[in-house]
Amino acid sequence: MAHILVVDDEKNYRTVLGQLLADEGHRVSTADNPFAALELLSREQVALILSDLKMPRMNGLEFLQRVQADFGAIPFVMLTAFATVETALETMKAGAFDYLLKPFNNQEILLVVEKALAYARLESENDALRRQLKQSVEHEILGRSPAIRRLLEDISRVAPARTSVLITGETGTGKELVARALHRASPREAGPLVTVNCAAFAETLLESELFGHERGAFTGASERKRGLLEVADGGTLFLDEIGEFPLPLQAKLLRVLQERRFRRVGGTAEIESDVRIITATHRDLREMIAAGGFREDLFYRLNVVTLQVPPLREHPEDIPLLATEFLRRFAGELGRPVADLAPPTLEALQRHGWPGNVRELQNVIERGMLFCTGNALQPEDLPEPLGTPREQAGALPWLTLGRPLPELLEEVEGELIRKALVSARGVQAQAAELLGISRSNLQYKLKKYRLE
């Protein structure tokens, strides 16, 4: 049961309330003033506070505000013998869960306590869900930019509902990751997540895949087949590239959204499916509606909530984080020792416009690691025109005028030291020999440029 704190300067009320709640199986602590209560709260966690309003030195409202400031949103029930409409409004406005009049009815007290504890449990479950969402989403949707933070906040609000979601964004932005995050942070997480790329199927095949078919429904249908709407029962169906969904099938999908039931191809039996439908597209569905290529009523059913995934060019500050993560991931998959991005490589990545978005960045890093011969990805390892052609790799093309000469010279020196270390496979004595300097001088410069 719950740990409940009773705060009242009248011993009689503390005793009665304590015994009443203890008889219900609760653990009860009491305090005769708010200062003693605050000291107890600093040592122990409580699930609910019952407090008198009128107390010397600190009244109940002041006590409530101190609790909220120091210990967060603990459900708080105010007890008073001097209730007025103004007092009640002030109490509720301050954040109290409820208030009760003295002398109180035992059943009334127990009912309010039960409601307050149920509210606390719900809040605790919501907090756990939000933490779970944060862990699961941030594991795949990487970024610290305002654009990505807004997207993560929107996902956290939408995920717990059954509401249909339309995810929009350019190709390669990570729309499927958003769909996966919505599923994993929802009450349907234990159910299946079924993904369908609508552009990958011909119309007749897509109908059979989604709705299933009965034996003999068409040539080649030698046995009954369950559709993906049945497979996804209790979970989530993600329809990627919904803009490619055939117009003749859109009415059947609309019926699924409206009635949660459908028929297999060639069948007459009604099949119910408890499935949340999430869709994604890089196309403008409103333009398709105007052109007669998409049903307006289906659009509004799918578009209850829209999540817009920003293109990479709108949050370039996330490129270093994304590139580093891809570097780490592919180092494990490819068994390569590459562990860093050379500064000019990072500059080249940040200059690029990324028309293919995050997917293009991922492919660039994977391709670069296949060609990299050292421990750091260099510009010449990147594909053209993003990287430096290998025959021009020694031209230091990232150097630009407009900066002090000493700064440019330090950048050249640092890059030459990196290249020497790569050529010498990390052996400092050989690198020093290539540079024509002593090993001690090389070690000094390694510290100077933080290349240890």
Secondary structure, DSSP 8 states (H G I E B T S, - for coil): --EEEEE-S-HHHHHHHHHHHHHTT-EEEEESSHHHHHHHHTTS--SEEEEES--SSS-HHHHHHHHHHHH----EEEEESS--HHHHHHHHHTT-SEEEESS--HHHHHHHHHHHHHHHHHHHHHHHHHHHHHHHHHHHS---SHHHHHHHHHHHHHTTS---EEEE--TTS-HHHHHHHHHHTSTTTTS-EEEEEGGGS-HHHHHHHHHEE-TTSSTT--S-EE-HHHHTTTSEEEEETGGGS-HHHHHHHHHHHHHSEE--BT--S-EE---EEEEEESS-HHHHHHTTSS-HHHHHHHTSEEEE---GGG-GGGHHHHHHHHHHHHHHHHT----EE-HHHHHHHHHS--TTHHHHHHHHHHHHHHH--SSEE-GGGS-TTTS--GGGGGG-TT--SSS-HHHHHHHHHHHHHHHHHHHTTT-HHHHHHHHTS-HHHHHHHHHHTT--
